[in-house]
């Protein structure tokens, strides 16, 4: 939920200072955007599209936001009823923001976890999550291995009819995704951001 394919300086100049949760019990709650190199929250219009696809009521869902950043994706899910949301983040300043926000919201179903998003997903292989949110650093297009590893780990962490949200600097093809055991359910593009809603391919 974070990084663009432009320079860190340009990203810092154009990044918003806050974003808002757009639906559910915490609608309009402001989330601070820290001044961190490359931090770029998922745009509101993209989040709105995603949660129109997922449905407005996520009651009972178990979710993991693997590269949480501002927490906008995971907290949006929790606001709409997800019973368990794990926000995984490595950056200490962003982690502190997430902990403060979840405390202010009294978000008892949300857990903030410091660590690597891929490792966190691998630890949850076979746990049958309902949704995984993936928005790794764009890295100026140099993070292909990270994307592939995150997708593969997410595939093992979600249940058979679960969903994986992927935000990336390019569109991932059906053939590439099929090699990881995934298929496109919905996809779109907003500026330099390609976003995908993926589902596991049926086990043969």
DOGUFI-488263 format. One record per residue: residue number from 1; x, y, z of N, C-alpha, C in turn; residue in three letters. Coordinates in steps of 0.001 Angstrom, whole numbers. Layout:
REM DOGUFI-488263
NUM|X|Y|Z|X|Y|Z|X|Y|Z|Ala
...
//
This chain:
REM DOGUFI-488263
1|827|-1180|0|0|0|0|854|1218|0|Unk
2|1934|1139|-804|2891|2135|-474|3725|2817|-1524|Unk
3|4350|2147|-2428|5486|2747|-3092|5289|2933|-4588|Unk
4|5756|4063|-5128|5569|4348|-6533|6782|4028|-7366|Unk
5|6626|4090|-8669|7743|3864|-9578|8385|5188|-9965|Unk
6|8312|6169|-9060|8954|7453|-9265|9950|7649|-8139|Unk
7|10729|8700|-8210|11779|8901|-7218|11193|9130|-5833|Unk
8|11978|8797|-4811|11524|8988|-3438|11234|10462|-3170|Unk
9|12044|11355|-3742|11823|12794|-3533|10491|13221|-4114|Unk
10|10193|12758|-5324|8916|13110|-5948|7758|12524|-5162|Unk
11|7949|11289|-4684|6890|10640|-3913|6595|11418|-2642|Unk
12|7671|11854|-1958|7479|12603|-722|6748|13912|-986|Unk
13|7059|14533|-2120|6444|15816|-2445|4962|15673|-2756|Unk
14|4574|14530|-3358|3199|14375|-3819|2320|13570|-2865|Unk
15|2924|12928|-1856|2150|12081|-962|1214|12925|-95|Unk
16|-9|12433|161|-911|13163|1048|-429|13061|2495|Unk
17|-857|13999|3339|-476|13958|4751|-1413|13078|5555|Unk
18|-2555|12760|4982|-3495|11864|5648|-4429|11249|4608|Unk
19|-4979|10105|4956|-6023|9486|4152|-7171|9162|5099|Unk
20|-8308|8847|4538|-9481|8567|5366|-10020|7180|5064|Unk
21|-10501|6514|6108|-11262|5286|5917|-12571|5668|5244|Unk
22|-12965|4942|4228|-14092|5400|3407|-15410|4677|3659|Unk
23|-15401|3628|4506|-16653|2927|4763|-16658|2228|6108|Unk
24|-17829|1779|6548|-17935|1006|7778|-18010|1864|9029|Unk
25|-17759|1236|10175|-17958|1902|11472|-16991|3060|11703|Unk
26|-15831|3043|11050|-14847|4118|11231|-14790|5043|10012|Unk
27|-15856|5088|9259|-15912|5935|8068|-15494|7365|8385|Unk
28|-14645|7915|7518|-14114|9275|7611|-13017|9446|8664|Unk
29|-12640|8359|9359|-11518|8441|10300|-10234|8740|9529|Unk
30|-9459|9722|10022|-8220|10106|9360|-7073|9184|9782|Unk
31|-6286|8779|8797|-5076|7991|9051|-3876|8832|8634|Unk
32|-2940|9089|9549|-1781|9910|9184|-870|9199|8201|Unk
33|-285|9961|7297|695|9432|6353|2055|10003|6744|Unk
34|2903|9163|7299|4213|9615|7764|5093|10039|6584|Unk
35|6015|10933|6865|6954|11396|5833|8088|10385|5727|Unk
36|7793|9288|5019|8767|8217|4832|9053|8088|3343|Unk
37|10306|7825|2971|10646|7717|1540|9769|6684|827|Unk
38|9099|7143|-233|8334|6226|-1072|6975|5831|-550|Unk
39|6584|6301|647|5291|5892|1190|4168|6478|342|Unk
40|3291|5603|-163|2155|6047|-971|949|5193|-639|Unk
41|11|5711|137|-1174|4923|479|-1989|4588|-770|Unk
42|-2673|3474|-721|-3584|3121|-1805|-4610|4242|-1979|Unk
43|-4737|4802|-3200|-5664|5921|-3412|-7094|5574|-3002|Unk
44|-7815|6576|-2521|-9190|6358|-2064|-10061|5732|-3142|Unk
45|-9898|6199|-4390|-10760|5671|-5461|-10470|4205|-5736|Unk
46|-9208|3799|-5539|-8858|2393|-5731|-9426|1557|-4584|Unk
47|-9307|2066|-3349|-9881|1343|-2208|-11397|1220|-2346|Unk
48|-12020|2290|-2826|-13473|2240|-3007|-13847|1159|-4021|Unk
49|-13104|1098|-5111|-13355|60|-6110|-13144|-1333|-5520|Unk
50|-12030|-1516|-4799|-11730|-2817|-4200|-12855|-3280|-3286|Unk
51|-13322|-2386|-2402|-14332|-2820|-1439|-15733|-2875|-2054|Unk
52|-15935|-2262|-3195|-17149|-2539|-3959|-17096|-3960|-4509|Unk
53|-15910|-4387|-4934|-15744|-5761|-5418|-15935|-6771|-4293|Unk
54|-15336|-6473|-3133|-15383|-7423|-2022|-16755|-7460|-1359|Unk
55|-17453|-6346|-1393|-18714|-6215|-678|-18521|-5305|524|Unk
56|-19557|-4627|925|-19440|-3655|2014|-19399|-4308|3388|Unk
57|-19903|-5526|3513|-19968|-6216|4802|-19000|-7390|4789|Unk
58|-17925|-7271|5557|-16927|-8338|5635|-17001|-9050|6989|Unk
59|-18168|-9092|7576|-18345|-9690|8895|-17783|-11112|8943|Unk
60|-16937|-11349|9946|-16376|-12671|10148|-15107|-12962|9371|Unk
61|-14693|-12062|8494|-13507|-12317|7670|-12241|-12261|8514|Unk
62|-11257|-13052|8097|-9913|-13038|8683|-8957|-12554|7587|Unk
63|-8235|-11479|7853|-7440|-10812|6825|-6023|-10529|7298|Unk
64|-5120|-10395|6344|-3750|-9993|6633|-3309|-8958|5612|Unk
65|-2813|-7822|6115|-2264|-6755|5287|-751|-6873|5408|Unk
66|-110|-7431|4375|1274|-7890|4510|2321|-6791|4440|Unk
67|1999|-5653|3844|2915|-4518|3760|2115|-3282|4163|Unk
68|1791|-3182|5437|665|-2366|5889|839|-865|5668|Unk
69|2038|-313|5892|2222|1127|5696|1310|1947|6590|Unk
70|352|2664|6011|-608|3453|6793|-1692|2582|7422|Unk
71|-1819|1342|6962|-2872|463|7453|-4197|661|6762|Unk
72|-4225|1469|5696|-5496|1835|5066|-6293|630|4585|Unk
73|-5637|-366|4009|-6370|-1523|3492|-6896|-2400|4623|Unk
74|-6019|-2760|5547|-6439|-3624|6645|-7474|-2977|7544|Unk
75|-7295|-1689|7851|-8252|-996|8706|-9588|-791|7996|Unk
76|-9551|-630|6683|-10803|-548|5909|-11582|-1852|6041|Unk
77|-10864|-2982|5987|-11526|-4279|6150|-12109|-4423|7552|Unk
78|-11339|-4009|8563|-11823|-4100|9940|-13028|-3194|10156|Unk
79|-13010|-2013|9552|-14122|-1088|9669|-15406|-1688|9120|Unk
80|-15258|-2578|8155|-16420|-3191|7504|-16773|-4555|8100|Unk
81|-16204|-4869|9261|-16658|-6045|9992|-15713|-7217|10079|Unk
82|-14543|-7140|9433|-13591|-8256|9537|-13285|-8511|11007|Unk
83|-13347|-9757|11423|-13214|-10091|12838|-11753|-10154|13281|Unk
84|-10863|-10411|12324|-9437|-10508|12638|-8637|-9898|11489|Unk
85|-7817|-8908|11803|-6961|-8273|10811|-5558|-8145|11392|Unk
86|-4565|-8644|10668|-3173|-8507|11078|-2505|-7502|10143|Unk
87|-1907|-6474|10727|-1166|-5463|9978|318|-5733|10160|Unk
88|1013|-6087|9097|2434|-6412|9172|3244|-5279|8559|Unk
89|4224|-4787|9298|5042|-3674|8828|6433|-3773|9447|Unk
90|7465|-3407|8681|8838|-3438|9173|9309|-2098|9733|Unk
91|8865|-1001|9150|9349|319|9516|8855|713|10915|Unk
92|9807|1090|11778|9457|1391|13160|8503|2558|13323|Unk
93|8700|3635|12553|7828|4805|12656|6409|4470|12191|Unk
94|6309|3730|11110|4986|3339|10619|4307|2391|11605|Unk
95|5094|1516|12211|4565|583|13200|3975|1342|14391|Unk
96|4696|2382|14831|4203|3189|15955|2889|3877|15595|Unk
97|2783|4393|14368|1533|5004|13914|387|4003|13942|Unk
98|652|2797|13444|-386|1766|13404|-857|1397|14806|Unk
99|86|1263|15731|-276|916|17108|-1115|2019|17740|Unk
100|-748|3267|17482|-1490|4386|18049|-2908|4448|17481|Unk
101|-3028|4259|16180|-4345|4324|15539|-5261|3212|16043|Unk
102|-4741|1998|16111|-5588|873|16544|-6026|1058|17997|Unk
103|-5158|1653|18811|-5533|1932|20207|-6629|2989|20260|Unk
104|-6477|4058|19470|-7486|5125|19449|-8841|4611|18986|Unk
105|-8815|3703|18020|-10064|3160|17480|-10660|2057|18364|Unk
106|-9884|1627|19363|-10286|478|20187|-10583|-720|19288|Unk
107|-9665|-908|18330|-9834|-1962|17322|-9316|-3285|17872|Unk
108|-10120|-3936|18676|-9678|-5138|19377|-9392|-6306|18432|Unk
109|-9994|-6277|17253|-9771|-7364|16304|-8571|-7154|15401|Unk
110|-7877|-6023|15589|-6727|-5692|14741|-5442|-5888|15535|Unk
111|-4496|-6619|14962|-3201|-6837|15598|-2101|-6262|14728|Unk
112|-1219|-5502|15326|-77|-4927|14625|1135|-5805|14890|Unk
113|1819|-6181|13818|2923|-7134|13931|4141|-6607|13177|Unk
114|5265|-6506|13850|6480|-6054|13182|7137|-7240|12487|Unk
115|7475|-7054|11209|8148|-8131|10507|8030|-8015|9001|Unk
116|8538|-9024|8341|8536|-9118|6885|7217|-9709|6410|Unk
117|6602|-9057|5420|5297|-9500|4957|5297|-10905|4385|Unk
118|6316|-11242|3611|6383|-12581|3016|6546|-13636|4102|Unk
119|7431|-13375|5060|7643|-14336|6159|6363|-14522|6967|Unk
120|5635|-13423|7211|4384|-13518|7963|3371|-14391|7231|Unk
121|3318|-14261|5908|2407|-15093|5124|2830|-16557|5143|Unk
122|4126|-16793|5020|4615|-18184|5050|4290|-18856|6375|Unk
123|4341|-18100|7459|4009|-18645|8772|2539|-19033|8870|Unk
124|1737|-18469|7985|295|-18727|8035|-172|-19661|6923|Unk
125|743|-20371|6321|378|-21349|5279|-631|-22343|5849|Unk
126|-1704|-22562|5099|-2722|-23520|5512|-3726|-22995|6520|Unk
127|-3648|-21727|6888|-4560|-21190|7906|-5904|-20740|7337|Unk
128|-6037|-20720|6018|-7330|-20432|5408|-7846|-19026|5646|Unk
129|-6987|-18030|5424|-7438|-16641|5549|-8475|-16319|4473|Unk
130|-9321|-15366|4763|-10330|-14944|3782|-9765|-13964|2765|Unk
131|-8832|-13099|3213|-8278|-12087|2313|-6856|-11734|2722|Unk
132|-6017|-11544|1718|-4659|-11043|1914|-4503|-9805|1044|Unk
133|-3964|-8739|1628|-3704|-7503|885|-2205|-7379|648|Unk
134|-1821|-7234|-618|-417|-7141|-998|-172|-5831|-1743|Unk
135|625|-4981|-1150|1090|-3778|-1836|2544|-3567|-1443|Unk
136|3435|-4431|-1948|4861|-4302|-1623|5444|-3028|-2219|Unk
137|6638|-2638|-1769|7311|-1490|-2386|7457|-1692|-3886|Unk
138|7158|-650|-4645|7296|-752|-6101|8756|-901|-6507|Unk
139|9657|-194|-5810|11087|-365|-6072|11516|-22|-7480|Unk
140|10875|975|-8107|11224|1360|-9470|11232|173|-10430|Unk
141|10299|-752|-10219|10160|-1895|-11104|11163|-3006|-10889|Unk
142|11942|-2933|-9805|12997|-3916|-9578|12626|-4971|-8541|Unk
143|11362|-5041|-8160|10968|-5939|-7076|10191|-7159|-7554|Unk
144|10477|-7624|-8750|9732|-8756|-9303|9807|-9993|-8405|Unk
145|10993|-10267|-7858|11154|-11453|-7008|10312|-11324|-5738|Unk
146|10247|-10118|-5179|9439|-9897|-3977|7964|-10124|-4279|Unk
147|7502|-9606|-5404|6099|-9806|-5780|5772|-11285|-5941|Unk
148|6637|-12005|-6649|6392|-13431|-6883|6368|-14200|-5567|Unk
149|7308|-13885|-4672|7357|-14574|-3382|6124|-14257|-2549|Unk
150|5691|-12985|-2565|4514|-12594|-1791|3254|-13270|-2322|Unk
151|3117|-13326|-3627|1947|-13987|-4219|1918|-15473|-3894|Unk
152|3073|-16123|-4001|3133|-17556|-3711|2792|-17830|-2243|Unk
153|3304|-17005|-1347|3022|-17193|75|1553|-16912|383|Unk
154|1008|-15880|-257|-406|-15552|-47|-1302|-16682|-538|Unk
155|-932|-17276|-1657|-1712|-18395|-2217|-1836|-19530|-1204|Unk
156|-785|-19766|-438|-810|-20851|543|-1536|-20453|1826|Unk
157|-1684|-19152|2052|-2293|-18685|3300|-3807|-18523|3207|Unk
158|-4344|-18323|1991|-5790|-18104|1858|-6524|-19418|1662|Unk
159|-7800|-19410|1995|-8634|-20580|1760|-8989|-20692|287|Unk
160|-9594|-21798|-87|-9864|-22074|-1493|-10706|-21040|-2195|Unk
161|-11629|-20407|-1465|-12452|-19365|-2082|-12083|-17983|-1531|Unk
162|-10872|-17862|-988|-10399|-16586|-486|-9948|-15671|-1613|Unk
163|-9532|-14456|-1252|-9112|-13480|-2251|-7763|-12881|-1868|Unk
164|-7022|-12476|-2896|-5749|-11781|-2721|-5821|-10492|-3524|Unk
165|-5574|-9380|-2847|-5508|-8092|-3533|-4051|-7770|-3803|Unk
166|-3725|-7457|-5048|-2366|-7123|-5447|-2338|-5739|-6078|Unk
167|-1472|-4881|-5549|-1243|-3564|-6137|196|-3545|-6639|Unk
168|394|-3129|-7886|1708|-3270|-8512|1915|-2170|-9552|Unk
169|3175|-1985|-9980|3437|-975|-11001|3120|-1439|-12421|Unk
170|2695|-2690|-12562|2332|-3214|-13878|1238|-4262|-13722|Unk
171|583|-4571|-14832|-432|-5622|-14833|253|-6985|-14868|Unk
172|-182|-7864|-13998|319|-9247|-14011|-569|-10081|-14938|Unk
173|65|-10841|-15816|-680|-11599|-16833|-1303|-12857|-16244|Unk
174|-2306|-13361|-16945|-2970|-14590|-16518|-1986|-15761|-16476|Unk
175|-1068|-15815|-17443|-91|-16910|-17475|849|-16857|-16284|Unk
176|1347|-15651|-15961|2236|-15504|-14806|1537|-15937|-13521|Unk
177|302|-15501|-13369|-432|-15813|-12152|-780|-17296|-12070|Unk
178|-1096|-17895|-13217|-1439|-19320|-13226|-282|-20180|-12741|Unk
179|939|-19750|-13019|2108|-20498|-12557|2216|-20498|-11039|Unk
180|1584|-19527|-10400|1589|-19439|-8937|310|-20055|-8356|Unk
181|-596|-20477|-9229|-1842|-21069|-8764|-2939|-20056|-8514|Unk
182|-2880|-18933|-9251|-3857|-17865|-9058|-4516|-17476|-10373|Unk
183|-5684|-16864|-10287|-6383|-16364|-11456|-6962|-14983|-11148|Unk
184|-7117|-14171|-12195|-7666|-12833|-12031|-9180|-12905|-11898|Unk
185|-9699|-12276|-10850|-11141|-12148|-10684|-11608|-10790|-11203|Unk
186|-10895|-9733|-10797|-11144|-8383|-11287|-9794|-7665|-11370|Unk
187|-9702|-6650|-12210|-8483|-5841|-12224|-8783|-4466|-12801|Unk
188|-7886|-3533|-12524|-8053|-2176|-13009|-6728|-1439|-12987|Unk
189|-6745|-196|-13443|-5539|620|-13468|-5920|2054|-13132|Unk
190|-5093|2690|-12297|-5303|4088|-11928|-3950|4777|-11980|Unk
191|-3723|5546|-13032|-2421|6172|-13212|-1339|5126|-13388|Unk
192|-314|5202|-12539|799|4250|-12630|563|2992|-11806|Unk
193|-623|2862|-11222|-922|1742|-10332|-1853|739|-11023|Unk
194|-1414|-520|-11073|-2278|-1608|-11532|-2765|-2366|-10298|Unk
195|-4059|-2626|-10239|-4578|-3353|-9073|-5387|-4559|-9536|Unk
196|-5252|-5645|-8772|-5811|-6929|-9154|-6512|-7570|-7945|Unk
197|-7657|-8175|-8189|-8282|-9033|-7191|-8165|-10463|-7722|Unk
198|-7465|-11295|-6980|-7103|-12636|-7437|-7788|-13697|-6577|Unk
199|-7992|-14856|-7189|-8510|-16014|-6468|-7642|-17230|-6774|Unk
200|-7568|-18185|-5830|-6816|-19400|-6117|-7436|-20196|-7257|Unk
201|-6580|-20759|-8081|-7079|-21707|-9078|-7525|-22990|-8389|Unk
202|-8590|-23630|-8876|-9011|-24898|-8276|-7882|-25931|-8330|Unk
203|-7763|-26694|-7271|-6753|-27743|-7232|-7194|-28879|-8138|Unk
204|-6280|-29268|-9042|-6612|-30331|-10002|-6556|-31704|-9329|Unk
//
